[in-house]
Amino acid sequence: MASPPVSPPPPFVEAARFWAKLGFISFGGPAGQIAILHREVVERRRWLDDGEFTRALNFCMLLPGPEALQLAIFLGWKLHGIRGGLAAGFGFILPAVLLLFALSYVYVAHGSLSWVAALLYGLKAAVVALVLQALVRIARRALQSSLHAVLAAASFVALEFARVPFPVVLLLAAAVGAYLARRATSNEGIAASATPARSTQTAKVAAVGLALWLIPLLVVATTLGGASLWIAIYLFFTKAALVTFGGAYAVLGYVTSQLVDKLAWVTADQSVAGLALAETTPGPLIIVLQFMGFMAGWNQPGPLSPLGSALLAGALATWATFLPSFLFILLGAPYVERLTRNARIAGALGAITAAVVGVIATLALLLVQVVLFPDGWRAAPDWYAVLIALAAWFLLERARWPLGPVLLAAAASGLFLRLLQQ
């Protein structure tokens, strides 16, 4: 059956209204958000066809960063060029950014209140179920061969026991995947049509992107010092943004290990609370990095007030996390055909995805320890937390409940348990 014809591109104002709406309805994680984009852009409005959507999604899967956000930016670019990409990207993330700043303040200002702590107790237990579910699903998709299984196991051992840096694990996996793909197939990549006009546009985007990254760095360095916490936060989250293959759960495993174990900027309990809060907001789950930056600033305010330090650190973490996604799309969009058909890139991506399974396993282990075994592995587990986690897993995996009601039920369960204990 032939696909319905594609409609003419909508006026920019109409598209911008849609992108703004998208930021408030984009719940459900990357899979849910991609499904929303397909339903709205391809099926209902017919702004693009299935082939264009699929090629765009394949391209975004090659990149580090949140693929649903990058897909929205690409679709906006496809319809209205750079201004369309910017409208789509900002519409997608701004509601989540503002809402999480508000939730972060509630957490630090009122998190010690019994009812707030009870709500977070239930949410944290549900997050354990979410991460374990994601681990199983990604493993099923990523571990397509014995090599991929070996890469996943090796990455877990390297991170959990040998303490190999996360970027090194990804680079080694990518090198193995690209090498084997080169041996197995001949690369017949399509030559990129790098016209002078396209090359000029690419150079302009790169220059503007570099300037947008440098400006916050220079402003903070001149006002607060080049060795300040906020410069360290900006550089750290920039590095994290460049290795965020595999989604938010993967990068959170890396970020948590660095900020909790190595740098001691945040506590393990705070990192779990951040993931629980981020799950309640629309937009990309990687927005949790904003909370991590916020808490790092709050915990170590230096010459600033705790709130001022936290807001600055959270803003820097957000800018460093999301700016690369815009640049990757606006720089690479003209070359989608070549990149998505390159065998070496595909091989490297498959190996990275396999390694990411091991990364998410380290995060799952940490969450289980913090939430379900708060007194250590040798002590009895927190049976209430275990019960909420199991119930959340059942509702998500077996009963097929949407994420929102599951989180509400988990939070209500935590509150109910607190009332019983009083």
ChimeraX attribute file (.defattr): number of C-alpha atoms within 10 A of each C-alpha:
attribute: neighborCount
match mode: 1-to-1
recipient: residues
	/A:1	3
	/A:2	4
	/A:3	9
	/A:4	10
	/A:5	10
	/A:6	14
	/A:7	12
	/A:8	11
	/A:9	15
	/A:10	13
	/A:11	10
	/A:12	15
	/A:13	11
	/A:14	10
	/A:15	20
	/A:16	22
	/A:17	13
	/A:18	17
	/A:19	25
	/A:20	19
	/A:21	14
	/A:22	24
	/A:23	23
	/A:24	17
	/A:25	15
	/A:26	24
	/A:27	22
	/A:28	21
	/A:29	19
	/A:30	19
	/A:31	12
	/A:32	15
	/A:33	24
	/A:34	19
	/A:35	15
	/A:36	19
	/A:37	21
	/A:38	19
	/A:39	13
	/A:40	15
	/A:41	20
	/A:42	20
	/A:43	17
	/A:44	10
	/A:45	15
	/A:46	19
	/A:47	19
	/A:48	20
	/A:49	17
	/A:50	15
	/A:51	10
	/A:52	13
	/A:53	18
	/A:54	13
	/A:55	16
	/A:56	23
	/A:57	20
	/A:58	19
	/A:59	24
	/A:60	27
	/A:61	22
	/A:62	18
	/A:63	21
	/A:64	20
	/A:65	29
	/A:66	25
	/A:67	25
	/A:68	28
	/A:69	25
	/A:70	30
	/A:71	27
	/A:72	30
	/A:73	33
	/A:74	30
	/A:75	26
	/A:76	23
	/A:77	21
	/A:78	19
	/A:79	19
	/A:80	19
	/A:81	14
	/A:82	18
	/A:83	15
	/A:84	22
	/A:85	26
	/A:86	21
	/A:87	23
	/A:88	28
	/A:89	28
	/A:90	20
	/A:91	24
	/A:92	28
	/A:93	22
	/A:94	16
	/A:95	20
	/A:96	23
	/A:97	23
	/A:98	12
	/A:99	15
	/A:100	24
	/A:101	18
	/A:102	11
	/A:103	17
	/A:104	25
	/A:105	18
	/A:106	13
	/A:107	20
	/A:108	16
	/A:109	11
	/A:110	13
	/A:111	17
	/A:112	12
	/A:113	10
	/A:114	13
	/A:115	16
	/A:116	16
	/A:117	19
	/A:118	22
	/A:119	23
	/A:120	24
	/A:121	25
	/A:122	28
	/A:123	31
	/A:124	31
	/A:125	31
	/A:126	31
	/A:127	27
	/A:128	31
	/A:129	25
	/A:130	21
	/A:131	21
	/A:132	20
	/A:133	16
	/A:134	17
	/A:135	21
	/A:136	14
	/A:137	12
	/A:138	17
	/A:139	22
	/A:140	12
	/A:141	12
	/A:142	21
	/A:143	20
	/A:144	12
	/A:145	10
	/A:146	9
	/A:147	14
	/A:148	22
	/A:149	19
	/A:150	15
	/A:151	26
	/A:152	27
	/A:153	18
	/A:154	18
	/A:155	30
	/A:156	24
	/A:157	16
	/A:158	18
	/A:159	21
	/A:160	17
	/A:161	9
	/A:162	10
	/A:163	11
	/A:164	14
	/A:165	13
	/A:166	24
	/A:167	15
	/A:168	14
	/A:169	20
	/A:170	24
	/A:171	15
	/A:172	17
	/A:173	27
	/A:174	23
	/A:175	18
	/A:176	18
	/A:177	25
	/A:178	21
	/A:179	14
	/A:180	15
	/A:181	20
	/A:182	15
	/A:183	10
	/A:184	12
	/A:185	10
	/A:186	11
	/A:187	13
	/A:188	10
	/A:189	14
	/A:190	13
	/A:191	10
	/A:192	12
	/A:193	12
	/A:194	12
	/A:195	9
	/A:196	9
	/A:197	9
	/A:198	14
	/A:199	14
	/A:200	12
	/A:201	14
	/A:202	18
	/A:203	13
	/A:204	13
	/A:205	18
	/A:206	16
	/A:207	12
	/A:208	12
	/A:209	18
	/A:210	14
	/A:211	12
	/A:212	14
	/A:213	17
	/A:214	11
	/A:215	11
	/A:216	16
	/A:217	18
	/A:218	14
	/A:219	13
	/A:220	17
	/A:221	15
	/A:222	10
	/A:223	9
	/A:224	16
	/A:225	13
	/A:226	15
	/A:227	9
	/A:228	13
	/A:229	18
	/A:230	28
	/A:231	20
	/A:232	14
	/A:233	23
	/A:234	25
	/A:235	15
	/A:236	18
	/A:237	22
	/A:238	21
	/A:239	14
	/A:240	23
	/A:241	24
	/A:242	17
	/A:243	20
	/A:244	24
	/A:245	24
	/A:246	24
	/A:247	23
	/A:248	22
	/A:249	27
	/A:250	27
	/A:251	26
	/A:252	25
	/A:253	24
	/A:254	22
	/A:255	21
	/A:256	24
	/A:257	22
	/A:258	17
	/A:259	20
	/A:260	17
	/A:261	13
	/A:262	10
	/A:263	11
	/A:264	14
	/A:265	21
	/A:266	22
	/A:267	17
	/A:268	20
	/A:269	14
	/A:270	18
	/A:271	24
	/A:272	25
	/A:273	24
	/A:274	25
	/A:275	24
	/A:276	23
	/A:277	23
	/A:278	25
	/A:279	25
	/A:280	20
	/A:281	25
	/A:282	25
	/A:283	29
	/A:284	27
	/A:285	24
	/A:286	25
	/A:287	26
	/A:288	28
	/A:289	27
	/A:290	28
	/A:291	31
	/A:292	32
	/A:293	29
	/A:294	32
	/A:295	29
	/A:296	27
	/A:297	27
	/A:298	25
	/A:299	18
	/A:300	17
	/A:301	18
	/A:302	14
	/A:303	9
	/A:304	14
	/A:305	13
	/A:306	19
	/A:307	18
	/A:308	15
	/A:309	24
	/A:310	28
	/A:311	22
	/A:312	19
	/A:313	28
	/A:314	29
	/A:315	19
	/A:316	24
	/A:317	28
	/A:318	25
	/A:319	18
	/A:320	26
	/A:321	25
	/A:322	22
	/A:323	17
	/A:324	21
	/A:325	24
	/A:326	21
	/A:327	19
	/A:328	20
	/A:329	25
	/A:330	23
	/A:331	19
	/A:332	15
	/A:333	20
	/A:334	17
	/A:335	17
	/A:336	16
	/A:337	18
	/A:338	15
	/A:339	22
	/A:340	20
	/A:341	17
	/A:342	16
	/A:343	21
	/A:344	24
	/A:345	19
	/A:346	20
	/A:347	22
	/A:348	24
	/A:349	24
	/A:350	23
	/A:351	28
	/A:352	28
	/A:353	28
	/A:354	33
	/A:355	32
	/A:356	33
	/A:357	30
	/A:358	27
	/A:359	31
	/A:360	30
	/A:361	26
	/A:362	22
	/A:363	26
	/A:364	24
	/A:365	15
	/A:366	19
	/A:367	25
	/A:368	23
	/A:369	17
	/A:370	20
	/A:371	24
	/A:372	23
	/A:373	19
	/A:374	15
	/A:375	13
	/A:376	11
	/A:377	12
	/A:378	7
	/A:379	9
	/A:380	11
	/A:381	17
	/A:382	13
	/A:383	11
	/A:384	16
	/A:385	24
	/A:386	19
	/A:387	15
	/A:388	25
	/A:389	26
	/A:390	16
	/A:391	18
	/A:392	28
	/A:393	24
	/A:394	15
	/A:395	18
	/A:396	19
	/A:397	13
	/A:398	9
	/A:399	10
	/A:400	11
	/A:401	14
	/A:402	13
	/A:403	20
	/A:404	14
	/A:405	13
	/A:406	20
	/A:407	22
	/A:408	16
	/A:409	20
	/A:410	26
	/A:411	23
	/A:412	18
	/A:413	21
	/A:414	25
	/A:415	20
	/A:416	15
	/A:417	15
	/A:418	16
	/A:419	12
	/A:420	7
	/A:421	6
	/A:422	5
